[in-house]
Amino acid sequence: MAGAGALAALALSSSVAMAQAWPDKPVSLVVPFAAGGTTDVLARALGDQLSKSLGQPVIVENKPGAGATLGADIVARSKPDGYTLLMGAVHHTIATSVYKKLSYDFQKSFEPITTVALVPNVLVINAANTPAKTPAELVALARKSATSLAYGSNGYGTLQHLIGTQFAMQNGIELLHVPYKGSGPLTTDLIGGQVTMSFDTVTPVLPHIQAGKLRALAVTTAKRSSVLPDTPTLNESGMHDFDLGTWFGVLAPAGTPANILDTLNTEMVKVIKSADFREKMSKIGAEPIGNSRAEMSQQIDSDTKRFAEVIKKANITVN
């Protein structure tokens, strides 16, 4: 018993020492999408300033694939020492119900740290190839088309996939879903005419809307976007029950020491609430959040339940 007690004390002291010394090397922030998308942009903006406050580099690593579940799996299996983090998103609460088999449990395999920002999604089309000026005109075009119009998303089980499904079901039309590994390749193909539309977040498509290459028809949130004030919501355009935007937040593997999680939350919230970060977010149409660990956990639980019902009704599954 004395030996067991000594071992337990040693293990505890080692854990405390590790937590107190943290961080003494670079921290990896895994982005589960390709470079160039909103998740990537937010991760780099957060990482740049977080590096200064932590005194160690925060390195963004893009691990795209399988609707953001590949990157999540990598982090879930990482050592819970505060050196490998996930830039997660609302997509992960959807994937829980969409994918029949996941190697991790999003609510049990991770420790929420803070929600970074909320970004509206927007229905956009290729301005040169598609004549529609409103969602209603796009629906009419889809009904007349001999083949299903294609919409791109960031992968199966992402919010874009869900919005596209809801849009098609509500309007009684068929759309072809084309999954990508991120907003970068999706936007390239949308501009090139390989897909007709997308329901992506406003950040990656905004420069192309401003340049006239893409046309914004409506935002999917209940209120208009600050960077697209003249673009109506889908609800204003005659649709109903659309209030879907994408939140992004940081998580750590389950088992990460509480004091490391608390330090990360404190330092990240400082960055998110800073004037410099808020200014950067306003330019890309993002609303900074910076909430507590408990609040992010509640958000994940609520969205997981909410989307499970939608997915069951739409019968969306991926093996």
N, C-alpha and C positions, 0 to 999 in steps of 0.2 A: 504493500500500500504506500509505503514511504517512497519507494522507487517510482511508482505510478504518479504520485503527487509531484515529485520532482520533475518528471518528464512533462507533466501538464503545465507546471509553472514555467519550464524552459520554453515550451511551445508558445505560451501566452506572451512571455517576454520577447521572444523572437518576432512574433506578430506585431507587438507594440513598437518594437524597434524599427521594423520595416516601415510601418505606417508613419512613424515620426521622421524617418529619413526621406520619405517621399516628397517630391520627386528628385531623384539623383541621376536621371537619364531621360532621353526624349520620350514623349508620350505620343502614341499612335492614335489617330482619330480615323476610324474606318468609315468610308462613304460607300454604301452599297449600290451605287450607280456610277455610270461613266462620267468622266470629267465634263464640265460645261453646264450641268443642270443646276437646279435650285439647291439641292442637297449639297452639292460640291461648293457652290458659291458661298452658302451660309457657313459651311465647315471651315473654309479658308478664311473668311472674315473673322469668325470666332477664334480660330486657331492662331491667327497672327497676333491678336491682342492678348490671348491667354498665355502665349509663350512668354510675354513680358512679365506678367504677374506671377507665373510659376517659376520663372528663371530657368526653364528648359524648353527646347524646341517642341512644338506640337506639329507632328508630321501627318498630313492628310494622305491616306492611302485609299485609292479607288479599287473596290472589289465588286464589280457589277455582275448581275446575273440572277435568274430565277425570281424576278420581281422583288428584288432587294433582300431575298431570304438567304442568298449565298453569303453576303457580307455579314449578315446577322449571325449566321451559323459560325463563321470564323471567330467572331467576338465572343459568342456564347461558350466556345471551347477554349478560349484564351485563359491564361492564368489571371485570377482575380486580384491583381496587385496594383491596379490604377494606371497601368501603362498601356492598356489597349481599351479603347472606348468606341462606341458605335454612334454615328450620327443617324439616329432612327427617324421614322416618320409615321404618319397616320397609316401608311401602306402596311406596316407590320401588324396593326390591329385587324386589318382586313385579311391579310394572308393567313392568319390563324384559322379562319373559317373556310377560305378558298382552297388551300392545299390540304389534301387528305393525309399526307405524311410530311411532317417537319421534324427535324432532328432536335429541335429546341422548343421550349414553351415560352412565348414572348413575355408572359406575365410572371413566370417563375425563374427563367434563366437569366434575367437582367435586373439590375438595380437602376431605377430612373434617377436622373440627376437634375435636369431642368429642361423645360420646353424653350427653345430658342426663339422661334417666330411662327407666325401664321401667314400663309401666302394664298391669295385667291387663285382659283383655277379659271381658265378662260377658254371659251370655244373659239378657235381660230381656223381659218381656211387659207389656202393658197390664193392670193388676190388675183393672180394672172389666169389661173385655170378654172376657178369656180366663181360664177357670176353672182351668187347669193349675197344679199346685203343684210339679211335678217335671219334668225333661226327658222322662222316660218318658211322663208324662201328656200333655205337649205333642206328642210323637210320635204317640200314640194319637189325639189330637184331629186332627192333620194327616191321618192315614189315614182318618178318618171324614168329613172335610170334603169337600163336593162340589166345592170349588175349592181351588186351592193357597193355603196360608197365605203371607202376604207378610212378608219380612224386609227391613229397610232397612240400607243401608251408607253409608259415606262416598264411594262411587263404585266404578266398575269397577276391578279390580286392587288393591283395598285389602285389608288383612288381614281386615276384617269380611266382605268378599265371599268370601274364601277359606275362612274358618271356616264360613260359612253353607253353602258348597258341600260341604265335608267333612262337616258335620253331616247334611245331607240324604242324601249318598251312603252314609254309614255306617249310617243308619237306614232306607234304602230308601224314602224319601219324596220328594215333589216340593215345592219351596218357590219362591215367586215372588220374585226379586231386584229390589229397588227402590233404585236408586242416588241419593244426595243429594250436595250440594256440601259437606257438613260435618255435624258432630254436632248443631249448633244446630237447623237445620231438620228433621233426622231425628228428634231427640228431641221436637220440637213435634208432629210427625205421629204419633209413637208414642203420645204422651199423648192425642192427639185421636182415635186409633183408625184412622188411615189405613193403618197397617201393624200387623201382629200382634206382631212381635218385632224385636230387633236383637241384634247381637253386638259392640256398641260397647265402647270402653274405659270403665272404671268412673267416671272423673272427671265427665263430663257427665250421667250418669244417677244418680249417688249421691244428690243432694238429692231427686230424685223417688222413689227407692226409700225413702229415709228418711221422705218425706211420705206414702207409701202409694199413690202414683199408679202406680208401676211395681213389678213383682215380680221379684226376682232369683232365677233358677232354678239357675244354676251358673256358675262362672268357668271360663275356657278354659285357664288355666295349670295346671301340675302341682301347685302348692300353692295354698292358699286365700289370699284377699286380706286384708290386715291391717284394712281398713275394712269388710269383709264376712265376719267370722270364722265366722258361722253358715251361710254359703252354701257348699255343697259344690262340688268340682270336677266337670267333666264325667266325668273318669275314675272318680271316686267314685260317680257317678250311673249307672254301667254302660256308659259309652262307653269307648273306648280310643285311645291314641296322641294325646291332646290335651295339648299343652304349647305354647300359642300366646299370646304377649303382645306388646304394641306398644312398641317402643323409639322414642325421638325424639332427634334429634341435629342439630347445626349444621354446615353445609358452606358452602364458598366456591367461586366459579368457578375452574376450572383455570387455572393461571398466576398466581395470587395470590402475591406475594412470601412466601418462607418465614418471614422474621422477623415479618411481620404475622400469619401463621397461628400461629406459636409464641406470639406475644403474646396472641392471641385464646384459644388453648388454655389458657395460664397463667391468664388473668383469668377465663375461664369456669369452669375447674375450681375456682378459689378460691370463686366464687359458689356452685357446686353443692355443694361440701363444707362450706359455712358452716352454722352451726346454724339461722339464720333460714330459709334456703332449704329445709333438710331438714325443718323444722317445717311449712312451707307444703306440701311434697310429701306428708308423712304424712297431712295432712287430706284430700287428694284421692286417696289410694291409690296414689301414685307412689313408686317406688324410685329415688332419685338415683344416678347413675352417675359421670360425670366422669372419663372415661378418656383415654388418649393418642390422638394422631392415628393412629398405627400400629394401635392396638387397634380403633379404629372402622373403619378400612379393612379389617382382617381380618374384622370382623363383617359388613360389607357384602358382601364376597366370599363368605363362608360362606353367608349368607342368600340371596344371588342364586342360588347353585348349589342350595341346599336347595329353594327354592320353584319353581325351574325344573322339577324332577322332579314336584312335586305338581301344578303347572299343566298339565304335559303329560299326566299321568294323568287329570286332571279335564277336559281338553280345553277350557280357558277361554281365549278369545281375543277381542280387541277390535280392530276395524279402525281 
